Amino acid sequence: MYQHKFHIMPPQGWLNDPNGSCYYKGSYHIFFQYSKDDVNGGLKTWGHYTSKDLVTFKFEGEAVFPDSKWDKDGAYSGTAYTEDGKLELYYTGNVKHKGNYDYINEGRGHNCLRVVSDEGFDFKDKECLLENKDYPSNMSCHVRDPKIFKKDNKYYMLLGARTKDSKAAFLLYESDNKDSWNLTRSYIPKYDYGYMWECPDYFELNGHNIFSFCPQGLESMPDRFANIYQSGYIDLNKMDIINTVDEELNQIIIKENLVEWDLGFDFYAPQTFKSNDNSTYLIGWAGVPDAGYGNTPSIKEGWQHSMTLIRKLEYKNGKIYQMPVKDIYKLRKDKLLVVDNNIQADLYWNLTADMFNGGCLYFNDDLELRHEDDKLILEFKNNTGEGRTKRIVPLSELKKLDIFMDGCIMEIYVNDGEYCLTTRYYPVSDLVSIKVEKGVNVNAWSMD
């Protein structure tokens, strides 16, 4: 009942972080953390989808397996790098030694591995590039999620980290050949920024250097950092993470400058990649680790979690805007009728609304999306959110909404991508009655 039509989901079992997203030899490749035999997440491989248009996807099976001494307890997250006709995947190999360990400061191997393919499907020649002894002595056993990029004819590897005294950090390694790597920077922020940074990303957008990461251990507030773990970015502008000295980075890498990618209940571990025309896209996991809410209805169907839609990034008005790739609108099918300010829909639709200040949308008796007191509020009225309750976006003016519902995932794009909210929503039937307050211009379509 709740399976998706136009979001990436696992064929069965568990899905989490997107990995290795890239354009290679005429196709897009999206890899992901995959546990096909354990709906609650078990031993992780990398699942693999391909696409020509970033809207329709083909499952290609599993691409990376934990089959060596360096990754025997899981092929964890990482990224792709394409050069010289090859597709290289870099990831963290997880090893848990037997014994009475805390697995934070001892008992864990956290190895950086690489596998290579000439065509994008058969990955081989597994190599261990970095292991515990190659990390600074003040780091814990949590150093992971390599991001590879190139600048000024040198290769760089960015890793998220946790120190032994539980402070967040990133490590930056440098290489001339991608085979041997030397530590060039170990950065620990001056001000408290949680205890771990996961899924670091670094990219350029419209002349701005963007540092994206997932801090763990930030204190939640009603309208900021509401999830247990966060995903956000800091606009470094002309600064970079290679040459800028710590004192200068400390002035900009502060919590006040962190812009959350998504203010909904279900978003984590985003990853950016370039298209064939050099546009920048983002994909995220529509879930959060250790969340205080669940997904019982999909678990009963034998699967859990999915990805967000692929989002194109544009820098404007001093921040990054996110909107789904335009081809998603080609999946619109029949236009839905608005009768007495009500729309009857199934679980697969797209809705747009204009002139929405002070308005409200009601989805059955389950969920409200309303704008009041300079806030956009998404609130569940019952347990169709499986424990999800309320999210708040500070917003003085609401001009436009673009909402996608796909089985049990809802993505809300506000003001052409100024804000995004992603949430799970499990209606008790396969029908959704959408009530629209008067004065709101609404159009809706079923989605194929």
C-alpha positions as CSV (number, residue, x, y, z in Angstrom):
1,M,0.0,0.0,0.0
2,Y,2.8,2.5,0.9
3,Q,5.4,1.6,-1.7
4,H,6.7,4.4,-3.9
5,K,6.3,5.1,-7.6
6,F,8.9,7.9,-8.0
7,H,11.2,7.8,-5.1
8,I,14.2,5.4,-4.7
9,M,13.3,2.7,-2.2
10,P,14.8,-0.7,-1.3
11,P,13.4,-3.6,-3.3
12,Q,13.2,-5.2,0.2
13,G,14.8,-4.7,3.6
14,W,16.6,-1.6,4.7
15,L,18.0,1.5,3.0
16,N,19.9,4.5,4.4
17,D,22.6,6.9,3.3
18,P,23.0,7.7,-0.4
19,N,26.5,6.9,-1.6
20,G,28.6,7.3,-4.7
21,S,26.2,9.6,-6.6
22,C,27.6,10.5,-10.0
23,Y,27.2,10.9,-13.7
24,Y,29.2,8.3,-15.6
25,K,29.3,7.1,-19.2
26,G,25.8,8.4,-20.1
27,S,24.0,7.3,-16.9
28,Y,23.5,8.5,-13.4
29,H,24.5,6.1,-10.6
30,I,23.0,6.3,-7.2
31,F,24.4,3.8,-4.6
32,F,23.1,3.4,-1.1
33,Q,23.5,1.7,2.2
34,Y,21.5,-1.5,1.8
35,S,20.6,-4.4,4.1
36,K,18.3,-6.6,2.0
37,D,17.7,-9.3,4.6
38,D,17.1,-7.1,7.6
39,V,14.3,-4.5,7.6
40,N,15.8,-2.9,10.7
41,G,19.3,-2.6,9.2
42,G,21.9,-5.3,9.4
43,L,25.2,-6.0,7.7
44,K,25.5,-3.2,5.1
45,T,26.3,-3.6,1.4
46,W,26.0,-0.9,-1.3
47,G,22.8,-1.2,-3.4
48,H,22.9,0.4,-6.8
49,Y,20.4,2.2,-9.1
50,T,21.0,3.8,-12.5
51,S,19.0,6.5,-14.3
52,K,19.0,8.4,-17.5
53,D,16.8,11.3,-16.3
54,L,17.0,11.3,-12.4
55,V,13.3,10.5,-12.3
56,T,13.0,6.9,-13.3
57,F,15.5,4.4,-11.9
58,K,16.6,0.8,-12.5
59,F,17.8,-1.4,-9.7
60,E,21.2,-2.9,-10.6
61,G,21.6,-5.2,-7.6
62,E,24.4,-4.9,-5.0
63,A,27.7,-3.3,-6.0
64,V,30.0,-3.3,-2.9
65,F,30.1,-6.2,-0.4
66,P,31.8,-6.4,3.0
67,D,34.0,-9.3,1.9
68,S,37.4,-8.5,3.2
69,K,39.3,-8.1,6.5
70,W,39.0,-4.3,6.2
71,D,35.2,-4.2,6.0
72,K,33.9,-7.5,7.3
73,D,31.3,-5.7,9.5
74,G,29.9,-3.4,6.9
75,A,30.6,-1.4,3.8
76,Y,29.7,2.0,5.2
77,S,29.2,5.4,3.5
78,G,31.3,7.1,0.9
79,T,31.4,8.8,-2.5
80,A,32.4,8.3,-6.1
81,Y,35.1,9.8,-8.3
82,T,35.2,9.6,-12.0
83,E,38.4,10.2,-14.0
84,D,40.3,8.5,-16.8
85,G,37.3,6.5,-17.9
86,K,37.0,4.8,-14.5
87,L,34.4,4.9,-11.7
88,E,36.1,4.8,-8.3
89,L,34.1,4.2,-5.1
90,Y,35.6,5.3,-1.8
91,Y,34.0,4.2,1.4
92,T,34.5,3.3,5.1
93,G,35.1,-0.3,5.9
94,N,33.7,-1.2,9.4
95,V,35.4,-3.8,11.6
96,K,34.2,-4.6,15.1
97,H,36.7,-6.6,17.1
98,K,35.4,-9.1,19.6
99,G,35.9,-8.1,23.2
100,N,34.8,-5.8,26.0
101,Y,35.1,-2.5,24.0
102,D,33.1,0.7,23.9
103,Y,33.6,0.8,20.1
104,I,34.1,4.5,20.3
105,N,37.6,4.9,21.5
106,E,38.6,1.2,21.1
107,G,37.6,-2.0,19.5
108,R,36.7,-0.7,16.0
109,G,38.6,-0.6,12.7
110,H,37.5,2.3,10.5
111,N,39.3,1.9,7.2
112,C,39.1,3.9,4.0
113,L,38.7,1.6,1.0
114,R,38.5,1.9,-2.7
115,V,37.1,-0.2,-5.5
116,V,37.2,0.5,-9.2
117,S,35.1,-0.3,-12.3
118,D,35.7,0.3,-16.0
119,E,32.0,0.3,-16.8
120,G,30.2,1.2,-13.6
121,F,28.9,-2.3,-12.6
122,D,31.7,-4.8,-11.8
123,F,33.8,-3.3,-9.0
124,K,37.1,-5.0,-8.1
125,D,40.6,-4.4,-6.9
126,K,39.6,-3.6,-3.4
127,E,42.4,-1.5,-1.7
128,C,42.8,-0.2,1.9
129,L,44.0,3.4,1.6
130,L,43.8,4.5,5.3
131,E,43.4,2.6,8.5
132,N,43.4,3.4,12.3
133,K,47.2,4.1,12.4
134,D,46.9,6.7,9.7
135,Y,44.6,9.0,11.7
136,P,45.7,11.5,14.3
137,S,46.3,10.0,17.7
138,N,43.6,12.2,19.3
139,M,40.9,10.8,17.1
140,S,38.4,8.1,18.2
141,C,37.5,5.1,16.2
142,H,34.8,7.1,14.4
143,V,36.5,8.6,11.3
144,R,34.4,7.9,8.2
145,D,32.5,8.9,5.1
146,P,35.2,10.0,2.6
147,K,34.5,12.7,0.1
148,I,37.0,13.0,-2.8
149,F,37.6,16.1,-4.8
150,K,40.3,17.7,-6.9
151,K,41.7,21.3,-6.7
152,D,44.8,22.8,-8.4
153,N,45.9,19.3,-9.7
154,K,45.8,17.8,-6.2
155,Y,43.4,15.2,-4.9
156,Y,41.8,15.7,-1.5
157,M,39.9,13.4,0.8
158,L,37.5,14.9,3.4
159,L,36.5,12.8,6.4
160,G,34.1,13.3,9.3
161,A,35.4,12.6,12.7
162,R,35.0,12.4,16.5
163,T,37.9,13.1,18.8
164,K,38.7,10.9,21.8
165,D,37.2,13.6,24.1
166,S,34.0,13.6,21.9
167,K,34.4,16.7,19.9
168,A,33.4,17.0,16.3
169,A,36.1,17.4,13.7
170,F,37.0,16.9,10.1
171,L,40.2,15.5,8.6
172,L,41.6,16.5,5.2
173,Y,44.1,14.3,3.3
174,E,46.1,15.2,0.2
175,S,47.4,13.1,-2.6
176,D,49.1,13.4,-6.0
177,N,47.9,10.1,-7.3
178,K,44.9,8.9,-5.2
179,D,47.0,6.0,-4.0
180,S,49.0,7.4,-1.1
181,W,47.4,10.0,1.1
182,N,49.0,12.4,3.6
183,L,47.2,14.3,6.4
184,T,47.1,18.0,5.5
185,R,44.6,19.3,8.0
186,S,42.9,18.2,11.3
187,Y,40.2,20.7,12.1
188,I,38.3,20.9,15.5
189,P,36.0,23.9,15.8
190,K,36.7,26.3,18.5
191,Y,33.1,26.5,19.6
192,D,30.9,23.5,20.7
193,Y,29.5,21.8,17.6
194,G,28.4,18.4,18.8
195,Y,30.5,15.3,19.2
196,M,30.6,14.0,15.6
197,W,30.4,15.3,12.0
198,E,29.1,12.7,9.6
199,C,28.8,12.7,5.8
200,P,31.0,15.7,5.1
201,D,30.7,17.3,1.6
202,Y,32.5,20.2,0.0
203,F,31.5,21.8,-3.3
204,E,31.4,25.1,-5.2
205,L,28.1,26.7,-6.2
206,N,28.0,30.1,-8.0
207,G,31.4,31.1,-6.7
208,H,30.7,30.1,-3.1
209,N,32.5,27.3,-1.3
210,I,30.0,25.2,0.5
211,F,30.8,22.9,3.5
212,S,28.0,20.5,4.2
213,F,27.9,18.0,7.1
214,C,25.7,16.2,9.6
215,P,26.5,17.3,13.2
216,Q,25.5,14.9,16.0
217,G,25.0,16.2,19.5
218,L,23.4,19.6,18.9
219,E,20.8,20.8,21.4
220,S,17.3,20.9,19.8
221,M,15.2,24.0,19.6
222,P,11.5,24.4,18.6
223,D,12.3,25.9,15.2
224,R,16.0,24.7,14.7
225,F,17.8,21.4,15.1
226,A,14.5,19.7,15.9
227,N,15.6,16.2,14.8
228,I,18.0,14.1,16.9
229,Y,20.8,14.6,14.3
230,Q,21.0,17.5,11.8
231,S,22.0,18.0,8.2
232,G,23.1,21.4,7.1
233,Y,25.6,23.6,5.3
234,I,27.8,26.6,5.9
235,D,28.5,29.1,3.1
236,L,32.2,29.7,3.4
237,N,32.0,32.2,0.5
238,K,35.6,32.7,-0.8
239,M,37.2,30.8,2.1
240,D,38.1,27.2,1.6
241,I,38.9,24.2,3.8
242,I,42.3,23.7,2.3
243,N,44.2,27.0,2.9
244,T,42.0,29.1,5.3
245,V,43.6,29.1,8.8
246,D,41.7,27.8,11.8
247,E,41.2,31.2,13.3
248,E,39.3,32.4,10.3
249,L,37.3,29.2,9.9
250,N,36.3,29.4,13.6
251,Q,34.6,32.7,12.9
252,I,32.3,31.2,10.2
253,I,31.9,27.6,11.3
254,I,29.5,28.4,14.1
255,K,26.0,27.0,14.8
256,E,24.4,30.3,14.0
257,N,25.6,30.0,10.4
258,L,24.4,26.4,9.9
259,V,21.6,26.3,7.3
260,E,19.6,23.1,7.6
261,W,18.9,21.4,4.3
262,D,15.5,20.2,5.3
263,L,13.3,21.1,8.2
264,G,11.0,18.1,8.1
265,F,11.1,14.9,10.3
266,D,12.9,12.7,7.8
267,F,16.1,13.9,6.2
268,Y,19.8,13.0,6.8
269,A,23.1,12.2,5.1
270,P,22.7,14.4,1.9
271,Q,25.2,14.0,-0.9
272,T,25.8,16.3,-3.9
273,F,26.9,15.4,-7.4
274,K,27.3,17.0,-10.8
275,S,25.2,16.4,-13.8
276,N,26.4,16.0,-17.4
277,D,25.8,19.8,-17.9
278,N,27.7,20.7,-14.7
279,S,24.6,21.5,-12.6
280,T,24.7,20.5,-8.9
281,Y,22.2,18.1,-7.5
282,L,21.5,16.8,-4.0
283,I,20.0,13.6,-2.8
284,G,19.2,12.8,0.8
285,W,18.1,9.8,2.9
286,A,14.5,10.2,4.0
287,G,15.2,9.1,7.5
288,V,17.2,9.9,10.6
289,P,19.3,7.6,12.7
290,D,18.0,6.8,16.2
291,A,14.8,8.9,15.7
292,G,12.2,8.7,18.3
293,Y,9.5,7.8,15.8
294,G,9.0,4.8,13.6
295,N,7.8,3.3,10.3
296,T,5.7,0.3,11.4
297,P,3.4,0.2,8.3
298,S,6.3,-0.1,5.8
299,I,8.2,-2.5,8.1
300,K,5.1,-4.8,7.9
301,E,5.4,-4.6,4.1
302,G,9.0,-5.8,4.3
303,W,10.9,-2.6,3.7
304,Q,12.0,0.6,5.4
305,H,13.2,4.0,4.3
306,S,13.8,5.7,0.9
307,M,15.6,8.6,-0.7
308,T,14.3,12.1,-1.4
309,L,13.7,13.3,-4.9
310,I,16.8,14.5,-6.7
311,R,17.0,18.2,-6.0
312,K,18.7,20.8,-8.2
313,L,20.7,23.4,-6.2
314,E,20.7,27.1,-7.0
315,Y,22.4,29.9,-5.0
316,K,20.2,33.0,-4.8
317,N,19.1,35.6,-2.3
318,G,22.1,34.7,-0.1
319,K,21.3,31.0,0.3
320,I,20.8,27.7,-1.5
321,Y,17.4,26.9,-3.0
322,Q,16.4,23.3,-3.7
323,M,13.8,22.1,-6.2
324,P,13.2,18.7,-7.7
325,V,14.5,18.0,-11.2
326,K,12.1,19.4,-13.7
327,D,11.5,16.1,-15.4
328,I,9.5,15.0,-12.3
329,Y,6.6,17.1,-13.5
330,K,6.4,14.8,-16.6
331,L,5.0,12.2,-14.3
332,R,1.9,14.2,-13.7
333,K,-1.1,12.3,-15.0
334,D,-4.8,13.4,-14.5
335,K,-5.6,16.8,-13.1
336,L,-7.6,16.4,-9.9
337,L,-10.8,18.4,-9.4
338,V,-11.3,20.9,-6.7
339,V,-14.9,20.7,-5.5
340,D,-16.1,22.9,-2.6
341,N,-12.5,23.5,-1.6
342,N,-11.8,19.8,-1.4
343,I,-9.6,17.4,-3.5
344,Q,-10.0,13.6,-3.4
345,A,-6.7,11.9,-4.2
346,D,-5.0,8.5,-3.8
347,L,-1.5,8.3,-2.3
348,Y,0.4,9.5,-5.4
349,W,0.0,13.2,-6.3
350,N,1.6,16.6,-6.8
351,L,-0.1,19.8,-5.5
352,T,0.8,23.4,-6.0
353,A,-0.6,26.3,-4.0
354,D,-0.2,30.1,-4.5
355,M,-1.1,33.1,-2.4
356,F,-1.0,31.1,0.8
357,N,-0.3,33.6,3.6
358,G,-2.5,32.8,6.6
359,G,-3.9,29.7,4.9
360,C,-4.1,26.0,5.8
361,L,-4.2,22.7,4.1
362,Y,-5.8,19.7,5.8
363,F,-4.9,16.1,4.8
364,N,-7.8,13.9,6.0
365,D,-8.0,14.4,9.8
366,D,-4.4,13.5,10.1
367,L,-2.1,16.3,9.1
368,E,-2.2,20.1,8.9
369,L,0.1,22.5,7.1
370,R,-0.7,26.0,8.1
371,H,0.9,29.5,8.1
372,E,0.3,31.6,11.1
373,D,2.3,34.2,13.2
374,D,5.2,34.3,10.7
375,K,5.6,30.5,11.0
376,L,4.9,27.6,8.7
377,I,3.7,24.7,10.9
378,L,3.5,21.0,9.9
379,E,1.5,19.1,12.5
380,F,0.2,15.6,12.9
381,K,-3.2,15.4,14.7
382,N,-3.0,11.6,15.2
383,N,-0.6,8.8,14.9
384,T,-0.5,8.6,11.1
385,G,2.9,10.1,11.6
386,E,4.0,7.0,13.6
387,G,5.2,9.2,16.5
388,R,6.0,12.4,14.5
389,T,4.4,15.5,15.9
390,K,5.2,19.0,14.8
391,R,7.8,20.9,12.8
392,I,8.1,24.7,12.6
393,V,9.7,26.9,9.9
394,P,10.2,30.6,10.7
395,L,8.6,32.2,7.6
396,S,7.2,35.7,7.3
397,E,5.8,35.4,3.8
398,L,4.5,32.2,2.2
399,K,4.1,32.7,-1.6
400,K,4.1,29.2,-3.0
401,L,3.9,25.5,-2.1
402,D,4.9,22.5,-4.2
403,I,4.0,19.2,-2.5
404,F,4.7,15.6,-3.6
405,M,3.0,12.6,-2.0
406,D,4.4,9.2,-3.0
407,G,2.9,6.3,-1.0
408,C,4.1,7.3,2.4
409,I,6.6,10.1,1.8
410,M,5.6,13.7,1.5
411,E,8.1,16.4,0.3
412,I,7.1,20.0,0.7
413,Y,8.9,22.7,-1.2
414,V,8.3,26.3,0.0
415,N,8.7,29.5,-2.0
416,D,10.4,27.7,-5.0
417,G,12.8,25.8,-2.8
418,E,13.7,28.4,-0.1
419,Y,12.8,25.8,2.5
420,C,12.0,22.0,2.3
421,L,10.2,19.7,4.6
422,T,10.3,15.9,4.2
423,T,8.2,13.6,6.3
424,R,6.7,10.1,6.5
425,Y,2.9,10.0,6.5
426,Y,0.9,6.8,6.7
427,P,-2.8,7.4,5.9
428,V,-5.0,4.6,7.2
429,S,-6.6,4.1,3.8
430,D,-5.4,4.6,0.2
431,L,-7.4,7.8,-0.1
432,V,-6.5,11.3,1.0
433,S,-9.0,14.1,1.3
434,I,-7.3,17.4,0.9
435,K,-9.2,20.4,2.2
436,V,-8.1,23.9,1.1
437,E,-9.1,27.1,2.8
438,K,-10.8,29.7,0.6
439,G,-8.6,32.2,-1.1
440,V,-5.8,29.8,-1.9
441,N,-5.2,29.0,-5.5
442,V,-4.6,25.2,-5.8
443,N,-3.8,22.8,-8.6
444,A,-3.3,19.1,-8.2
445,W,-2.4,16.1,-10.4
446,S,-2.2,12.4,-9.9
447,M,1.4,11.0,-10.4
448,D,2.2,8.0,-12.4
